[in-house]
Amino acid sequence: MDNETAAGHLTRKTVLRAALAAGMAAPVALMGVPALARTLTDGTAAPALTPECDDGDTPTPEQMEGPYFKPDSPLRTSLLEAGTTGTRLTVSGYVFGLACRPISGVLLDFWQADVNGAYDNTGFRFRGHQFTDASGAFKLTTIVPGLYPGRTRHIHVKLQAPGRPVLTTQLYFPGEPRNNTDSIFDARLLMTVRDVGAAKEAAFDFVLNVPQDPGPTPTPTSTGAPGGTWAVGTAYRAGDAVTYGGPGYVCLQAHTAQTGWEPPNVPALWRVA
């Protein structure tokens, strides 16, 4: 979901996300870390809803596991295999705790249907787990899942921070007709999705029930005023185009421009045109 509040005020988590994206570290290899979420059984008590961050961000709701979860999925960030068909999809984002600070080493275990709406219940096609990197970021490469009777389009995921309860939930796609008829669809779990050529890119940030000290909000640094149409105080909408220091940029998320949020500094808000 959009990290901007209904009043148009960017939340603390959005500022943190932008700052993290501007200086993102390379993914950390966490081979051998126990994948605790992958041992969850039907008899395990469901975790409570993830509380919201302290700046009023929307909590990450729990959702049913469904009948197709399998433990012991392979460690991988890409679910694509030789011969995979379907529209390529990249899902990325961050995992935050209660104070909206990113959490490293969080297990994310994904599973989904193939392009025809079928789950692989004998092997591990379109199943895999990974861990957030040092900046709390994750990235999944897969395809847009197909539809099957009774459900809208969705991706399943289990998340678990080290030593904390498991959160089981699902991610949804905007603009799907079946969102209106799926009995468990939750609009709070809608990803932000955009077309990139013949593929799609999606984004979603999770908030887990992990106590944290709030800590300081990163202070962005200005790159000066090299010229262009971008201007502090302007309310930009997704899709708006500006220039800054020569290159052109396209707005990815509605916000009001502030010093330090120049397009080159915040790839979470702007991309090069």
Buried (B, 14 or more C-beta within 10 A) or exposed (E): BBBBBEEEEBBBBBBBBBBBBBEBEEBEEBEEEEBBBBEBEEEEEBBEEBBBBBBEBBBBEBBEBBEBBBBEBEBBBEBBEEEBEBEBBBBBBBBBBBBBBBBBBBBBBBBBBBBEBBBBEEEBBBBBBBBBBEBBBBBBBBBBBBBEEEBBBBBBBBBBBBEBBBBBBBBBBEEBEBBEEBEBBBEEBBBBBEEEEEEBBBBBBBBBBBEBEEEEBBEBEEBEEEEBEBEEEEEBEBEBEBBBBEEBBBBBBBBBBBEBBBBBBBBBBBBEE
